[in-house]
Amino acid sequence: MTIEDSLFAEIRRRMRERGTTFKDTVNELIRRGLQSNGDADPYVTPTFRMGARPDVDLDKALALAGALEDGEVLHELERGR
């Protein structure tokens, strides 16, 4: 069996943390992986109401961001920065 370098480094880290042997650490990790049923609940991204204004078309958000940035640049130029 060939173990990738990144996995081997993680195994060694766990060995140091737990004070266990390579064999015991690998067996524990394999056992956990085999016991996992793979039915973990999917992560749900929380959403929030942002109070969108009806006069702002969010379908063209990049254009809106560009226009806001242009307005800020013009404002800074007028202030002499």
Rosetta blueprint (number, residue, H / E / L):
1 M L
2 T L
3 I L
4 E L
5 D H
6 S H
7 L H
8 F H
9 A H
10 E H
11 I H
12 R H
13 R H
14 R H
15 M H
16 R H
17 E H
18 R H
19 G L
20 T L
21 T L
22 F H
23 K H
24 D H
25 T H
26 V H
27 N H
28 E H
29 L H
30 I H
31 R H
32 R H
33 G H
34 L H
35 Q H
36 S L
37 N L
38 G L
39 D L
40 A L
41 D L
42 P L
43 Y L
44 V L
45 T L
46 P L
47 T L
48 F L
49 R L
50 M L
51 G L
52 A L
53 R L
54 P L
55 D L
56 V L
57 D L
58 L H
59 D H
60 K H
61 A H
62 L H
63 A H
64 L H
65 A H
66 G H
67 A H
68 L H
69 E H
70 D H
71 G H
72 E H
73 V H
74 L H
75 H H
76 E H
77 L H
78 E H
79 R H
80 G L
81 R L
